[in-house]
Amino acid sequence: MAKVLPIRNQRNTVLLRIGIVLQLQIRMTATVAAVEKYNNSYCNEDIRALCTQGKLKEAVQVLHSTELPIEYSTYVCFLQSCIKKKSLSEGRLVHAHMRARGFVADKIVLNTLINAYAKCGSLRDARKVFEEMCERNVISWTSMISAYVSDGQADKALGLFRWMQRTGTQPNHFTVATVLPACAKTTALEQGMEIHEEVIRRGFQSDVVVGNALVDMYAKCGSIENARNVFDKMLQRDVVSWTSMIASCEQNGHVNEALELFYRMQSLGVKPNMKTFTSAVSACANLGALEQGMYIHEQISRNGFQSDTLLENALMDMYAKCGNIEKARELFEKMPQRTVISWTAMIAGYMLNGHADEALKLFRDMPERNTESWTTLIAGYAQNGHSVEALELYRRMQNASVKPDSKTFVTVLSACGKLAALEQGKDIHEEIIRGQLQSDIFVSNALVDMYAKCGSLEEARCVFDTMQQRDVVSWTSMIGGYAMHGFAKEALKLFEQMQHSGMNPNHVTLLCVLSACCHGGLLDEGRQFFDSMIRCYKLTPAMEHYSCMVDLLGRSGHLDEARDLIKKMPMKPDANVWGSLLSACRVHNNVDLGECVADCLFELNPQNDCPYVLLSNIYASSGKWNGVQKVRKMMKDRRVKKTPGCSWIEVNKHVHAFLVGDRSHP
């Protein structure tokens, strides 16, 4: 007979068994969780490993095949790999996966996503993610601003920065260093200065990257003094700091200062980089400093930068501008890889040194021609006095279906102005309107100048009045046009309007004003403007101003005063100054003074035929035929030949040149 346990013992046994079952379930649950955790960890590590290896397609497959949760760090790693590989499609797949899983991304992931879209070329997607963010931090704003700056949309970058400020988000030093290049690109000096004040308030001025950005911004906005002030106050400078300041000086015409900084930089132990050398070489080119350029060339060779194409182009340009065209050609021939810029630089060098035939030959040998190469050749011919050939080349450029740019139009308009080729100038004006380049200030200035030189002052004034913005060249061109055609009162009235507009005149403006007084016989006004150059406009009269003033005094019959002015000149008078006085002697038949002035001109340039002709005419007007014979004998003994007169006529939009005695035209 079986033994029956008491009821109390039976209950204890049941509880024991339940406890054992519960313990087993807990252990099994823990084991499953551990396995799931292990699998989840393994899956995320696997995806990150594939991303690190650049195998984005395989990583996408793993991402979409697993049901396990994906970690924040995995998404960030994936997106960073997309940035590195510039893979927009994989980036979009990652974003789609995040949406499909209902993944609530934090600011780190979303900022990385903005950066990924921007760096992979989809600003629209980047901006959409930015707009959908519930909460943004300074990194979000900086990432989006940086995206616009990198894409060349500086205006939108500045607009976004202003929006950021309105939200109360405070910029950090990365934001400042990102937005300053946008100010530089748009020459937004006022906003750049406001950001500079923000830099000082927040104590970012000690950051070398911010300092470099400030130097670059001020330089590109034309405020070289502020750029130098920032540079001098920097507590720490790197090679970028020095290079930015050197480039700033070189690009703003302070070439001597650029070279001084270049040598000082090296004396302090800072090693130049390729960009530093390029700016230093360009400074030597602008100075015509061949010896310094050759010394820097040696440094470049020692530092192993010789093979850089940009630097080689700069060296070639330097040698050409310094007159050593043979060395420039030698560098060109040794270049392992020539770009269109290399060919164009060599063509420009030949033109600069007066070798038009060599330039044309090289142009014909070019494997590829673009707008810049055509424009360089056309400009070379125009600047060397071959305006007819320049316009013919422009027609060939059009026949080759090469689209002209603003520089091309400025060049050919200048050629039209020199030839008074009004009909061709009008045709080019129509092309400018079709190309929607009429708002370009350089093109508009060239149009005003062309119409003025062609005698169409109404057209010139129409272009001037419709200009959206005007600079000192705009005003000067129109004033010069009036002066050229004897409209002295109109020229002086426009000069007065220029001053009221707040635009300060330059040396050329005052030269045009003096010329207007000269052509209009306004002696008192001319004296007043000449005397006020230093006092009112802080402009030191140059040789051309003295020449114009001598001409004005001479035309008015004040020959002695003109001679006294020449004697008081702070520089040695050139042939133009003496020529103006000799012309006045011819008008007023002053033989004695004419002989003295002519002797000065013979001494300056004995082969120039103009003073011989003028002196001969003075003798003839006074009935001194012995003097005429004497001048003719001098010309014969010195083998001086009279330059034949030349005229141009435009027929059917083609310019024809005629010399004295020319029978080449029917």
RAWO-V957476 format. One record per pair of residues at least 6 apart in sequence whose C-alpha atoms are under 8 Angstrom apart, sorted by sequence separation. I is the first residue (numbers start at 0). J is the second residue. D is the distance in whole Angstrom. If there is no record, write none. Layout:
i=I j=J d=D
i=I j=J d=D
//
This chain:
i=49 j=55 d=7
i=81 j=87 d=7
i=97 j=103 d=8
i=116 j=122 d=6
i=147 j=153 d=6
i=163 j=169 d=8
i=164 j=170 d=8
i=182 j=188 d=7
i=198 j=204 d=6
i=203 j=209 d=7
i=204 j=210 d=6
i=217 j=223 d=6
i=248 j=254 d=6
i=264 j=270 d=8
i=265 j=271 d=7
i=283 j=289 d=7
i=299 j=305 d=6
i=304 j=310 d=8
i=305 j=311 d=7
i=318 j=324 d=6
i=331 j=337 d=8
i=349 j=355 d=7
i=380 j=386 d=6
i=381 j=387 d=8
i=396 j=402 d=8
i=397 j=403 d=8
i=415 j=421 d=7
i=431 j=437 d=6
i=436 j=442 d=7
i=437 j=443 d=6
i=450 j=456 d=6
i=481 j=487 d=7
i=497 j=503 d=8
i=498 j=504 d=8
i=516 j=522 d=7
i=532 j=538 d=5
i=533 j=539 d=6
i=552 j=558 d=7
i=584 j=590 d=7
i=601 j=607 d=8
i=618 j=624 d=6
i=634 j=640 d=7
i=648 j=654 d=6
i=649 j=655 d=6
i=97 j=104 d=8
i=117 j=124 d=8
i=218 j=225 d=8
i=249 j=256 d=8
i=264 j=271 d=8
i=319 j=326 d=8
i=381 j=388 d=8
i=532 j=539 d=7
i=533 j=540 d=8
i=565 j=572 d=7
i=619 j=626 d=8
i=647 j=654 d=6
i=648 j=655 d=5
i=49 j=57 d=7
i=50 j=58 d=6
i=81 j=89 d=7
i=116 j=124 d=6
i=117 j=125 d=6
i=147 j=155 d=7
i=148 j=156 d=6
i=182 j=190 d=7
i=183 j=191 d=8
i=217 j=225 d=6
i=218 j=226 d=6
i=248 j=256 d=6
i=249 j=257 d=6
i=283 j=291 d=7
i=284 j=292 d=7
i=318 j=326 d=6
i=319 j=327 d=6
i=349 j=357 d=7
i=350 j=358 d=6
i=380 j=388 d=7
i=381 j=389 d=5
i=415 j=423 d=7
i=416 j=424 d=8
i=450 j=458 d=6
i=451 j=459 d=6
i=481 j=489 d=7
i=482 j=490 d=6
i=516 j=524 d=7
i=517 j=525 d=7
i=532 j=540 d=7
i=552 j=560 d=7
i=553 j=561 d=6
i=584 j=592 d=7
i=585 j=593 d=7
i=618 j=626 d=6
i=619 j=627 d=6
i=647 j=655 d=6
i=648 j=656 d=7
i=49 j=58 d=6
i=81 j=90 d=6
i=116 j=125 d=5
i=147 j=156 d=5
i=182 j=191 d=6
i=217 j=226 d=5
i=248 j=257 d=5
i=283 j=292 d=5
i=318 j=327 d=5
i=349 j=358 d=5
i=380 j=389 d=5
i=415 j=424 d=6
i=450 j=459 d=5
i=481 j=490 d=5
i=516 j=525 d=5
i=552 j=561 d=6
i=584 j=593 d=5
i=601 j=610 d=7
i=618 j=627 d=6
i=647 j=656 d=4
i=115 j=125 d=8
i=129 j=139 d=7
i=216 j=226 d=8
i=230 j=240 d=7
i=247 j=257 d=8
i=317 j=327 d=8
i=331 j=341 d=7
i=362 j=372 d=8
i=449 j=459 d=8
i=463 j=473 d=7
i=600 j=610 d=7
i=646 j=656 d=6
i=647 j=657 d=6
i=47 j=58 d=8
i=113 j=124 d=8
i=114 j=125 d=7
i=144 j=155 d=8
i=145 j=156 d=7
i=214 j=225 d=8
i=215 j=226 d=7
i=245 j=256 d=8
i=246 j=257 d=7
i=315 j=326 d=8
i=316 j=327 d=7
i=346 j=357 d=8
i=347 j=358 d=7
i=377 j=388 d=8
i=378 j=389 d=7
i=447 j=458 d=8
i=448 j=459 d=7
i=478 j=489 d=8
i=479 j=490 d=7
i=529 j=540 d=8
i=550 j=561 d=8
i=565 j=576 d=8
i=615 j=626 d=7
i=616 j=627 d=8
i=645 j=656 d=7
i=646 j=657 d=5
i=46 j=58 d=5
i=78 j=90 d=6
i=113 j=125 d=5
i=144 j=156 d=5
i=179 j=191 d=6
i=214 j=226 d=4
i=245 j=257 d=5
i=280 j=292 d=6
i=315 j=327 d=5
i=346 j=358 d=5
i=377 j=389 d=5
i=412 j=424 d=6
i=447 j=459 d=5
i=478 j=490 d=5
i=513 j=525 d=6
i=549 j=561 d=5
i=581 j=593 d=6
i=615 j=627 d=5
i=645 j=657 d=6
i=646 j=658 d=7
i=45 j=58 d=8
i=77 j=90 d=8
i=112 j=125 d=7
i=113 j=126 d=7
i=143 j=156 d=8
i=144 j=157 d=8
i=213 j=226 d=7
i=214 j=227 d=7
i=244 j=257 d=8
i=245 j=258 d=7
i=314 j=327 d=8
i=315 j=328 d=7
i=345 j=358 d=8
i=346 j=359 d=8
i=376 j=389 d=8
i=377 j=390 d=8
i=446 j=459 d=7
i=447 j=460 d=7
i=477 j=490 d=8
i=478 j=491 d=8
i=512 j=525 d=8
i=548 j=561 d=8
i=549 j=562 d=8
i=597 j=610 d=6
i=614 j=627 d=8
i=645 j=658 d=5
i=129 j=143 d=7
i=230 j=244 d=7
i=261 j=275 d=8
i=331 j=345 d=7
i=362 j=376 d=8
i=463 j=477 d=7
i=597 j=611 d=8
i=644 j=658 d=6
i=645 j=659 d=7
i=46 j=61 d=7
i=78 j=93 d=8
i=113 j=128 d=6
i=144 j=159 d=6
i=179 j=194 d=8
i=214 j=229 d=6
i=245 j=260 d=6
i=280 j=295 d=7
i=315 j=330 d=6
i=346 j=361 d=7
i=377 j=392 d=6
i=412 j=427 d=8
i=447 j=462 d=6
i=478 j=493 d=7
i=513 j=528 d=7
i=529 j=544 d=8
i=549 j=564 d=7
i=581 j=596 d=6
i=615 j=630 d=6
i=643 j=658 d=6
i=644 j=659 d=6
i=46 j=62 d=7
i=77 j=93 d=8
i=112 j=128 d=8
i=113 j=129 d=7
i=144 j=160 d=7
i=213 j=229 d=7
i=214 j=230 d=6
i=245 j=261 d=7
i=279 j=295 d=8
i=280 j=296 d=8
i=315 j=331 d=7
i=346 j=362 d=7
i=377 j=393 d=7
i=446 j=462 d=7
i=447 j=463 d=6
i=478 j=494 d=7
i=512 j=528 d=8
i=513 j=529 d=7
i=549 j=565 d=8
i=580 j=596 d=7
i=581 j=597 d=7
i=614 j=630 d=8
i=615 j=631 d=8
i=643 j=659 d=6
i=126 j=143 d=7
i=227 j=244 d=7
i=328 j=345 d=7
i=359 j=376 d=7
i=460 j=477 d=7
i=597 j=614 d=7
i=94 j=112 d=8
i=125 j=143 d=7
i=160 j=178 d=7
i=195 j=213 d=7
i=226 j=244 d=7
i=261 j=279 d=7
i=296 j=314 d=7
i=327 j=345 d=7
i=358 j=376 d=7
i=393 j=411 d=7
i=428 j=446 d=7
i=459 j=477 d=7
i=494 j=512 d=8
i=562 j=580 d=8
i=578 j=596 d=8
i=42 j=61 d=8
i=74 j=93 d=7
i=109 j=128 d=7
i=140 j=159 d=8
i=175 j=194 d=7
i=210 j=229 d=7
i=211 j=230 d=8
i=241 j=260 d=8
i=276 j=295 d=7
i=311 j=330 d=7
i=342 j=361 d=8
i=408 j=427 d=7
i=443 j=462 d=7
i=444 j=463 d=8
i=474 j=493 d=8
i=509 j=528 d=8
i=529 j=548 d=8
i=545 j=564 d=8
i=561 j=580 d=7
i=577 j=596 d=6
i=611 j=630 d=6
i=109 j=129 d=8
i=140 j=160 d=8
i=210 j=230 d=7
i=241 j=261 d=8
i=342 j=362 d=8
i=373 j=393 d=8
i=443 j=463 d=8
i=474 j=494 d=8
i=545 j=565 d=8
i=577 j=597 d=8
i=594 j=614 d=7
i=611 j=631 d=8
i=157 j=178 d=7
i=226 j=247 d=8
i=258 j=279 d=6
i=327 j=348 d=8
i=390 j=411 d=6
i=491 j=512 d=7
i=593 j=614 d=7
i=55 j=77 d=8
i=90 j=112 d=8
i=156 j=178 d=7
i=257 j=279 d=7
i=389 j=411 d=7
i=490 j=512 d=7
i=526 j=548 d=8
i=558 j=580 d=7
i=577 j=599 d=7
i=578 j=600 d=7
i=42 j=65 d=8
i=109 j=132 d=8
i=140 j=163 d=7
i=175 j=198 d=8
i=210 j=233 d=7
i=241 j=264 d=7
i=276 j=299 d=7
i=311 j=334 d=8
i=342 j=365 d=7
i=373 j=396 d=7
i=408 j=431 d=8
i=443 j=466 d=7
i=474 j=497 d=7
i=509 j=532 d=8
i=525 j=548 d=7
i=545 j=568 d=8
i=577 j=600 d=7
i=611 j=634 d=7
i=122 j=146 d=7
i=157 j=181 d=7
i=223 j=247 d=7
i=258 j=282 d=7
i=324 j=348 d=7
i=355 j=379 d=8
i=390 j=414 d=7
i=456 j=480 d=7
i=491 j=515 d=8
i=593 j=617 d=8
i=42 j=67 d=8
i=51 j=76 d=8
i=55 j=80 d=8
i=90 j=115 d=7
i=122 j=147 d=8
i=156 j=181 d=7
i=157 j=182 d=7
i=191 j=216 d=7
i=223 j=248 d=7
i=257 j=282 d=7
i=258 j=283 d=8
i=292 j=317 d=7
i=324 j=349 d=7
i=355 j=380 d=7
i=389 j=414 d=7
i=390 j=415 d=8
i=424 j=449 d=7
i=451 j=476 d=8
i=456 j=481 d=7
i=490 j=515 d=7
i=558 j=583 d=7
i=43 j=69 d=6
i=47 j=73 d=6
i=50 j=76 d=7
i=55 j=81 d=8
i=90 j=116 d=7
i=113 j=139 d=8
i=117 j=143 d=8
i=172 j=198 d=8
i=191 j=217 d=8
i=207 j=233 d=7
i=214 j=240 d=8
i=218 j=244 d=8
i=292 j=318 d=8
i=308 j=334 d=8
i=319 j=345 d=8
i=350 j=376 d=8
i=424 j=450 d=8
i=440 j=466 d=8
i=447 j=473 d=8
i=451 j=477 d=7
i=525 j=551 d=8
i=553 j=579 d=8
i=558 j=584 d=8
i=574 j=600 d=6
i=608 j=634 d=8
i=43 j=70 d=7
i=46 j=73 d=7
i=50 j=77 d=6
i=53 j=80 d=7
i=154 j=181 d=7
i=255 j=282 d=7
i=387 j=414 d=8
i=549 j=576 d=7
i=553 j=580 d=6
i=556 j=583 d=8
i=590 j=617 d=6
i=39 j=67 d=6
i=87 j=115 d=8
i=106 j=134 d=8
i=110 j=138 d=7
i=114 j=142 d=6
i=118 j=146 d=7
i=153 j=181 d=5
i=188 j=216 d=8
i=205 j=233 d=7
i=207 j=235 d=6
i=211 j=239 d=7
i=215 j=243 d=6
i=219 j=247 d=7
i=223 j=251 d=7
i=254 j=282 d=5
i=289 j=317 d=8
i=306 j=334 d=8
i=308 j=336 d=7
i=312 j=340 d=7
i=316 j=344 d=6
i=320 j=348 d=7
i=324 j=352 d=7
i=339 j=367 d=7
i=343 j=371 d=7
i=347 j=375 d=6
i=351 j=379 d=7
i=386 j=414 d=5
i=421 j=449 d=8
i=438 j=466 d=7
i=440 j=468 d=7
i=444 j=472 d=7
i=448 j=476 d=5
i=452 j=480 d=7
i=487 j=515 d=5
i=542 j=570 d=8
i=585 j=613 d=7
i=589 j=617 d=8
i=590 j=618 d=7
i=39 j=68 d=7
i=44 j=73 d=8
i=47 j=76 d=6
i=51 j=80 d=7
i=87 j=116 d=7
i=106 j=135 d=7
i=110 j=139 d=5
i=113 j=142 d=7
i=114 j=143 d=7
i=117 j=146 d=5
i=148 j=177 d=8
i=153 j=182 d=7
i=188 j=217 d=7
i=204 j=233 d=7
i=205 j=234 d=6
i=207 j=236 d=6
i=211 j=240 d=5
i=214 j=243 d=7
i=215 j=244 d=7
i=218 j=247 d=5
i=242 j=271 d=8
i=246 j=275 d=7
i=249 j=278 d=7
i=254 j=283 d=8
i=289 j=318 d=7
i=306 j=335 d=8
i=308 j=337 d=8
i=312 j=341 d=6
i=315 j=344 d=7
i=316 j=345 d=7
i=319 j=348 d=5
i=339 j=368 d=7
i=343 j=372 d=5
i=346 j=375 d=7
i=347 j=376 d=7
i=350 j=379 d=5
i=374 j=403 d=8
i=381 j=410 d=7
i=386 j=415 d=7
i=421 j=450 d=7
i=438 j=467 d=7
i=440 j=469 d=7
i=444 j=473 d=5
i=447 j=476 d=6
i=448 j=477 d=7
i=451 j=480 d=5
i=475 j=504 d=8
i=479 j=508 d=8
i=482 j=511 d=6
i=486 j=515 d=7
i=487 j=516 d=6
i=522 j=551 d=7
i=546 j=575 d=6
i=547 j=576 d=8
i=550 j=579 d=5
i=553 j=582 d=8
i=554 j=583 d=6
i=574 j=603 d=7
i=581 j=610 d=8
i=585 j=614 d=7
i=588 j=617 d=6
i=612 j=641 d=8
i=39 j=69 d=8
i=43 j=73 d=6
i=47 j=77 d=7
i=50 j=80 d=6
i=59 j=89 d=7
i=106 j=136 d=8
i=113 j=143 d=7
i=144 j=174 d=8
i=148 j=178 d=7
i=186 j=216 d=8
i=205 j=235 d=7
i=207 j=237 d=8
i=210 j=240 d=8
i=214 j=244 d=7
i=218 j=248 d=8
i=221 j=251 d=7
i=245 j=275 d=7
i=249 j=279 d=8
i=287 j=317 d=8
i=308 j=338 d=8
i=315 j=345 d=7
i=319 j=349 d=7
i=322 j=352 d=7
i=339 j=369 d=8
i=342 j=372 d=8
i=346 j=376 d=7
i=350 j=380 d=7
i=353 j=383 d=7
i=377 j=407 d=8
i=381 j=411 d=8
i=419 j=449 d=8
i=440 j=470 d=8
i=443 j=473 d=8
i=447 j=477 d=7
i=451 j=481 d=8
i=454 j=484 d=7
i=478 j=508 d=8
i=482 j=512 d=7
i=485 j=515 d=7
i=517 j=547 d=7
i=522 j=552 d=7
i=542 j=572 d=7
i=546 j=576 d=4
i=549 j=579 d=6
i=550 j=580 d=6
i=553 j=583 d=5
i=573 j=603 d=8
i=574 j=604 d=8
i=46 j=77 d=8
i=53 j=84 d=7
i=137 j=168 d=6
i=153 j=184 d=7
i=154 j=185 d=7
i=172 j=203 d=6
i=238 j=269 d=6
i=254 j=285 d=7
i=255 j=286 d=8
i=273 j=304 d=7
i=320 j=351 d=7
i=370 j=401 d=6
i=386 j=417 d=7
i=387 j=418 d=8
i=405 j=436 d=7
i=452 j=483 d=8
i=471 j=502 d=7
i=483 j=514 d=8
i=487 j=518 d=7
i=488 j=519 d=8
i=513 j=544 d=8
i=517 j=548 d=8
i=520 j=551 d=7
i=542 j=573 d=8
i=545 j=576 d=7
i=546 j=577 d=8
i=549 j=580 d=6
i=553 j=584 d=8
i=556 j=587 d=7
i=582 j=613 d=7
i=585 j=616 d=7
i=590 j=621 d=8
i=606 j=637 d=7
i=608 j=639 d=6
i=75 j=107 d=8
i=79 j=111 d=7
i=82 j=114 d=8
i=87 j=119 d=5
i=110 j=142 d=7
i=114 j=146 d=7
i=136 j=168 d=7
i=137 j=169 d=7
i=141 j=173 d=7
i=145 j=177 d=6
i=148 j=180 d=7
i=153 j=185 d=7
i=176 j=208 d=7
i=180 j=212 d=7
i=183 j=215 d=7
i=188 j=220 d=6
i=211 j=243 d=7
i=215 j=247 d=7
i=237 j=269 d=7
i=238 j=270 d=7
i=242 j=274 d=7
i=246 j=278 d=5
i=249 j=281 d=7
i=254 j=286 d=7
i=277 j=309 d=8
i=281 j=313 d=6
i=284 j=316 d=7
i=285 j=317 d=8
i=289 j=321 d=6
i=312 j=344 d=7
i=316 j=348 d=7
i=319 j=351 d=7
i=320 j=352 d=8
i=340 j=372 d=8
i=343 j=375 d=7
i=347 j=379 d=7
i=369 j=401 d=7
i=370 j=402 d=7
i=374 j=406 d=7
i=378 j=410 d=6
i=381 j=413 d=8
i=386 j=418 d=7
i=409 j=441 d=7
i=413 j=445 d=7
i=416 j=448 d=7
i=417 j=449 d=8
i=421 j=453 d=6
i=444 j=476 d=7
i=448 j=480 d=7
i=470 j=502 d=8
i=471 j=503 d=7
i=475 j=507 d=7
i=479 j=511 d=5
i=482 j=514 d=6
i=483 j=515 d=7
i=487 j=519 d=5
i=504 j=536 d=7
i=506 j=538 d=7
i=543 j=575 d=8
i=547 j=579 d=8
i=554 j=586 d=8
i=578 j=610 d=7
i=581 j=613 d=7
i=585 j=617 d=5
i=588 j=620 d=7
i=605 j=637 d=8
i=606 j=638 d=8
i=607 j=639 d=7
i=608 j=640 d=6
i=609 j=641 d=8
i=56 j=89 d=7
i=59 j=92 d=7
i=63 j=96 d=7
i=71 j=104 d=8
i=75 j=108 d=6
i=78 j=111 d=7
i=82 j=115 d=5
i=85 j=118 d=7
i=86 j=119 d=6
i=87 j=120 d=7
i=106 j=139 d=8
i=137 j=170 d=6
i=141 j=174 d=5
i=144 j=177 d=7
i=145 j=178 d=7
i=148 j=181 d=6
i=176 j=209 d=5
i=179 j=212 d=6
i=183 j=216 d=4
i=186 j=219 d=7
i=187 j=220 d=7
i=207 j=240 d=8
i=218 j=251 d=8
i=238 j=271 d=7
i=242 j=275 d=5
i=245 j=278 d=7
i=246 j=279 d=8
i=249 j=282 d=6
i=277 j=310 d=6
i=280 j=313 d=6
i=281 j=314 d=8
i=284 j=317 d=4
i=287 j=320 d=6
i=288 j=321 d=7
i=319 j=352 d=7
i=339 j=372 d=7
i=350 j=383 d=8
i=370 j=403 d=6
i=374 j=407 d=5
i=377 j=410 d=7
i=378 j=411 d=8
i=381 j=414 d=6
i=409 j=442 d=6
i=412 j=445 d=6
i=416 j=449 d=4
i=419 j=452 d=6
i=420 j=453 d=7
i=471 j=504 d=6
i=475 j=508 d=5
i=478 j=511 d=6
i=479 j=512 d=7
i=482 j=515 d=4
i=485 j=518 d=5
i=486 j=519 d=7
i=503 j=536 d=8
i=505 j=538 d=7
i=510 j=543 d=7
i=514 j=547 d=6
i=517 j=550 d=7
i=518 j=551 d=8
i=522 j=555 d=7
i=543 j=576 d=8
i=546 j=579 d=6
i=550 j=583 d=7
i=581 j=614 d=8
i=584 j=617 d=7
i=588 j=621 d=7
i=606 j=639 d=6
i=608 j=641 d=5
i=55 j=89 d=7
i=59 j=93 d=7
i=62 j=96 d=8
i=74 j=108 d=7
i=78 j=112 d=6
i=81 j=115 d=7
i=85 j=119 d=5
i=87 j=121 d=8
i=137 j=171 d=7
i=140 j=174 d=8
i=144 j=178 d=7
i=172 j=206 d=8
i=175 j=209 d=7
i=179 j=213 d=7
i=182 j=216 d=6
i=183 j=217 d=7
i=186 j=220 d=5
i=238 j=272 d=7
i=241 j=275 d=8
i=245 j=279 d=7
i=276 j=310 d=7
i=280 j=314 d=6
i=283 j=317 d=7
i=284 j=318 d=7
i=287 j=321 d=5
i=370 j=404 d=7
i=377 j=411 d=8
i=405 j=439 d=7
i=408 j=442 d=7
i=412 j=446 d=7
i=415 j=449 d=6
i=416 j=450 d=7
i=419 j=453 d=4
i=471 j=505 d=7
i=474 j=508 d=8
i=478 j=512 d=7
i=481 j=515 d=7
i=482 j=516 d=8
i=485 j=519 d=6
i=506 j=540 d=8
i=510 j=544 d=6
i=513 j=547 d=7
i=517 j=551 d=5
i=520 j=554 d=8
i=542 j=576 d=8
i=608 j=642 d=7
i=180 j=215 d=8
i=183 j=218 d=8
i=184 j=219 d=7
i=281 j=316 d=8
i=285 j=320 d=7
i=413 j=448 d=8
i=416 j=451 d=8
i=417 j=452 d=7
i=418 j=453 d=8
i=419 j=454 d=8
i=479 j=514 d=8
i=483 j=518 d=8
i=506 j=541 d=8
i=509 j=544 d=8
i=513 j=548 d=7
i=516 j=551 d=7
i=520 j=555 d=7
i=75 j=111 d=7
i=79 j=115 d=7
i=82 j=118 d=6
i=141 j=177 d=7
i=173 j=209 d=8
i=176 j=212 d=6
i=180 j=216 d=6
i=183 j=219 d=5
i=242 j=278 d=8
i=277 j=313 d=6
i=281 j=317 d=6
i=284 j=320 d=6
i=374 j=410 d=7
i=405 j=441 d=8
i=406 j=442 d=8
i=409 j=445 d=6
i=413 j=449 d=6
i=416 j=452 d=5
i=475 j=511 d=7
i=479 j=515 d=8
i=482 j=518 d=7
i=71 j=108 d=7
i=78 j=115 d=6
i=82 j=119 d=6
i=137 j=174 d=8
i=172 j=209 d=7
i=179 j=216 d=6
i=183 j=220 d=6
i=273 j=310 d=7
i=280 j=317 d=7
i=284 j=321 d=6
i=370 j=407 d=8
i=405 j=442 d=6
i=409 j=446 d=8
i=412 j=449 d=6
i=416 j=453 d=6
i=471 j=508 d=8
i=510 j=547 d=7
i=517 j=554 d=8
i=81 j=119 d=8
i=415 j=453 d=8
i=422 j=649 d=8
i=420 j=648 d=8
i=418 j=647 d=7
i=420 j=649 d=6
i=423 j=652 d=6
i=422 j=652 d=6
i=423 j=653 d=8
i=420 j=652 d=8
i=420 j=654 d=7
i=418 j=654 d=8
i=387 j=654 d=7
i=387 j=655 d=8
//
